[in-house]
Amino acid sequence: MWVESIDRRSRAHRYCFASALLYRAVGERTWREGRTVNVSTSGFLFIGEAPPLATATPLEAIVNLPASGVCRGSRFHCTGRVVRIGDVAGTGRAAMAATIEDYRLLKMASASG
């Protein structure tokens, strides 16, 4: 129990963040579609296509940022590894948790198109 409470305190704060994302295993050509559930400074949880990427698979993702605020219309590209996978009951989708090892902000979309 004591170890469990230490783990909880050292875990990065999660922010509920539902947004579209594209993801793929590093080296794959085809992007898969998904949706974030939450994001932290160290990783993110998302719902994606089944079958899921295997645990420990290096991945890259492009995540859309909220349409309001300082970064409106922006996206970020990140790389990391899948650390957990699971089924989303009755949906044919998969839940995956991934680390964020590196990221970069992509240019903001032009308001004029």
Secondary structure, DSSP 4 states (H G I P E B T S, - for coil): -HHHHHHHHHSPPPEE---EEEEEETT-SS-EEEEEEEE-SSEEEEEEESSPPPTT-EEEEEEEPPSSSTTTT-EEEEEEEEEEEEEETTTTEEEEEEE--EEEEEPPPPTT-
